[in-house]
Amino acid sequence: MYVLLILIVVDVLGLFSVLRRNDLDPINKVVFTLCIILLPIVGIIIYYLFLSSRKRRKFDISKR
């Protein structure tokens, strides 16, 4: 869970640094912003997928 928190903090800092830059084209800012916003969402989805698969394996009675 701490990894996701660190990822979100770095993500927000990256978002502010991209939005503050004036030398980027507007379309590049949009693309960078979308990538930065989607990064923690994908990370959270992957984290919960792996977490749920570990829980299922841990409590699966049929394999014992």
Buried (B, 14 or more C-beta within 10 A) or exposed (E): EEEBEEBBEEBEEBBEEBEEEEEBEEEEBEEBBEEBEEBBEEBEEEBEEEEEEEEEEEEEEEEE
